[in-house]
């Protein structure tokens, strides 16, 4: 049975260290969902920096209700849904686990009248390991794609922003944010769209867009930038060099920002968007932290809010040869454009 919360329509977001995060929660906003701190029962990357408290959570106005359907626990205010699907893939294998997780997610979205996925975070143990002759990430893509098809959803244009990262342990964990209105999918002109990768990367291509521009309400938008790696075209580049890979990630994020610029409205500039980046950096090897932090600070500006707000996590990237991946979001409020 749903549990009601007496909170009084836009969506708000807090990322990073609580002292730097925005906005302060008001009486009219309740917790819709969070990525961090993560429940110990879920698959989650390991925090590398900052060492103290970390938050990544969504706040929503209006009455909130809790729900559960199949493997999904979620909370909704009628306009937005944040939830988590959790499936023990040891029992049925990664392909079946992914298909079940996404099938249940789509049922939740139909139930709540919020059919439009905005952002997904997929965490799974041993992402690059082989399972029954095929890499587990490629098996995940098979199951995810089948669930999209079964639900009558397209695999290409309009796919949500997403990441898929490997963890040391835990069940398949899929966090999602969905709403009533479709976000605008943004692609990177430097890269082949992920859903059009050639078959050398697996029997089913990944199902996500490079970024998604979502309307949070009251004139505020957020650009969700999917997990972005050192890939040009569809090829991994700078193999074995984490510094150059981190730089290539940022080159790709710049390209996404430039592609999004005509769609964000107002007097925004590329420099202004870059200054407002809130980055999460995934590192395969913890010992690369100092080198990658130096790259981030050098590119975003030493001591700038964007560099200071960056969060660093240990996780495996979906391609075994890639050492770093960066995801980001940019909040766009009309009164804050410069």
N, C-alpha and C positions, 0 to 999 in steps of 0.2 A: 504494500500500500504506500502511496506517495506521502512524503512528509513535507508539510508546507512551512515556509519561512516568511516572517512578516517584514520583508524588505520591499521597499518601493523602488526611458527605455533604452539607454545605450549600453554598450559593452565597454569595459575598461580592462586595462592590462598592466601588470607589474612584472618587471624583469630585472634580475641581477641582485645586488646587495640591497637589503631593505632600506638602507640609508640613502641610496641613489635612486631607488625605484619610484615610479609615479603611477597613478596618482595616489594620494592618501585615501584609504577607504573611508567613505562617508556613510552616514546612517542609511542613505537610500540605496546603497550597493552591498550585495552579499556575495559570498564566494561561489562562483559558478564551477570552477575546477582549477586544478593545479598540476603542473609537472614536477615542481620541486617545492618542498622536500618530497621525495618519492617514498611511497609505502615500501617497506622491506620485502613484501611478498612479490613485488613486480620486478621485471627486468629494467635496469636503469644503468646509464653510464656512471662512472665514478668521478666525483668532483675533484678537480685538480687545483683550480683557482677561481674565485677567491677562497681562501681557507675557511673563513667563518661562514655565517649563515647565508643562504641563497634562497631566493624566491622566484618562482615563475608561475604566475597565477592570473586567473581571469575573474573579474568582478562584473556583476550584472545587476541592473535595477529591476524592480518588479518582484512579485511573489515567485519564489523558487521552490521547485519540487524535486525530490529524489526519485529515481526509478531504477528498475533492473529488468533486463530482458536477456535470456540466454547467458552468454558470457560477458555481457556489458553492464557496467554500473555507470549511471549518468545523472546529471542534474540539468534542469531546464527552467527557463523563465517564460517559455512559450514562443520566444523569438530566437533564442540561442540555446544550443545544447553543447555541453562539454562532457565527454565520457571516456571510459577506458574499457577496452576489450582485453580479456586475459584468458589465454588457452595454453594448457600444458602440452606442448608439441611433442614431448617424449612419448605420449600415449598414441598419437595418430600420425606423426610426421609433420614436417613443416608445411607441405602443400595443403593438406587437409585442415591443419590448424589455421592457416591464413584464410582459407575459404570460409571456414566457420566464423572466424572473428569478423570478417567484413560482411558476411551475410547477416549476422546479428546486428552490426552497426547500421546497415541499411534498414533493417526492420525498426530500429529505434528512431531513425530519422523520419520514417513514414508515420510512426505512431505519434511523434511529437510535432508533426507538421513543419519540420525544419529540414527539407530534403537536400540542401546545398552544402556539401562539404567545403570548408574553407582551408583547413590545415590538418595534417596528420603527422604524428610522430610514431614510427615503428621501431621497436627495440626487440632484439632477439639474441639469444646466446649463440656463439659459434657461427657467426653469419657467413664466414668463408669456408667452413668445414664442408666436407662431402657427406651427402646422405643418399644412399641407394644410387650412387653413381652420378649425382648431380649436386652442385654447390647448393647449400641451404638457402642462400639469398635467391637463387634462380628458382628453387622450389617455392619460395615465398611468392615470387612474382607470378608463378603459375596459379597458385591459389587465389591471390588477390585479383588477378585478371578474371578468373572464372566467376568470382563473386560479383564483380562489376557487370559481367555479361548476364549472369542469372537475374540481376536486379534491373536489367534493361538500361544500364548506364554505359556511356561511351568510354572507350579506353584512350581516346586521344584528346582532341580539342576540348578545353574546359575542365580538364582534370585538376584536382586541387594541388596546392603546394604540399610537399611532404619531405621527410627524410627517412632513411632506413639505416640503423646503426647496430653494430654487434656489441654484445655485453658478455661479461664473464659467466653469468648465470641468470636463472629466472625463466619463467614462461614467456611465450610470445605475448608482448604487450603493445597494444595499439591505442594511443591517445588520439582523440579527434575533437575538433571544433566545427560545428555546423550551424547554419542559420537559414532564414527563409529565402534570402536572395542570393543569386549566383555571383561569385566573385569574377573579376575579369582576369583571365589567364594571361600571363606574360611569358614570352619565350626569350631566349638568349641568342642573338644573331651569331655569336661565336661558337655555338654548340648545336649539334643535331638535337632536336627535341627527344627527350628520353623515351617517349612512347614510339619513336621511330628508329630506335637503335637497330642495327642489323642483327641477324640471328646468331652471330658469333658470341653475343653476350647472353644468350639463353633462348629457350624456345618461346618465351613471352617477354616482351619489353616491359620495363617499369611503367607504372601508371601514375604519373604526376607531371605537373607543369613546373617550369623553372621558378615561377613566382605567381602569386595571386593577389590582386588588389581587392580588398574587402571593405564594405561600407559598415562601420560600427555604429552609425546613427549620430544624429545631431551635427552633421557636417564633418565628422571625423572618419578618416579612412586609415587602414593599415595595409602596408605592402608586406606580405609574407614571402620571404625569399627561401626557397627550398634548400636543402643541403647541397652545397656547391663545392665541387672538387676540382682537381687539376686535370681537366678534360677540355680538349679543343677539338671541335668537330664531335667525333665519338671516341677519340683516342686518348688514353691516359698519357700525360707528358711529365717530364722531369722525374723519371723514375729514380728512386733512391735519394732524392734531394728534397728534404722536408721544407727547407727555406724557399726554394723556387716553387715548390708545390703550393705553399701558403700564398706566395705572391700571385700565382696563377688563379687561385681561388678568388682573391680580391679583384683581379682583372675581370673575372667572370661576373662578380657581383657588381662591379662598375658598369659592365655591359647591360646587366639586368636593370639597374637603376636608370640608365640612359634610355632603355626601351620602354620603361614605365613612365618616364617624365611627361610625354605628351598626354598621358591619361590621368594624371593626378590633379590637374587644374590648379588655378591660382598662380602666384608668382614664384613657384618653386624653381630652384636651380639644382644641377647635379651636385654641386658642392654642398648645398643645404641638405639634400637627401643623405649624402655621405656622412655629414656631421651628426645626423640623427640615427645612424645605424645602431641597432642593439644586436650584437653578435653572440652566437654560441659556437665555440670552436671545439671540434672533436679531434683528439689526437690518438693515433694508434699506440704511440710509445710515450709514456709520461716524461721520459728524459728529454723529449723535444720541446717541453713547455717553454723554457727560457728563450730558445731560438725563435719560436713562433710568436711569442709575446713581443719580441723585438720587431719582428716583421709587422705585426698588427699596429704597434705604436708608431713605427716609422711611416706606415701608409696612412693611418687615421689621425696621427698627430699625438705626440707625447703629451700626456696629461689631459687630452680632450675628453669630453663626456663619452664619445663613442669608444675610445680606447679604454677608458676607465670602467665602462659598463660591460666590457666583454667578459664572458664566462667561458672557462676552459674545462673540458670533460675528457676523460679517457674512454674511448670506444673504438671499435674496428670499423673501418670504412667498407662499403659494399664491394669494392674491388680490392683484392688482396695486395695489389701493388701500390695502392694509394695510402698515404701516411697522414693526411689531414683533410678535414672537411669543415666548411663554415656555413652555418645557416644564419639568417638575420631577419629582422623586421624593422619597419620604419613607420612610426606613427605620424599621421599627417592631419593636423588641425588647421583650419583656414587662418585663424588669428595668429598662428605661430609661423606662417610662411615668411621667408625673408629673401 
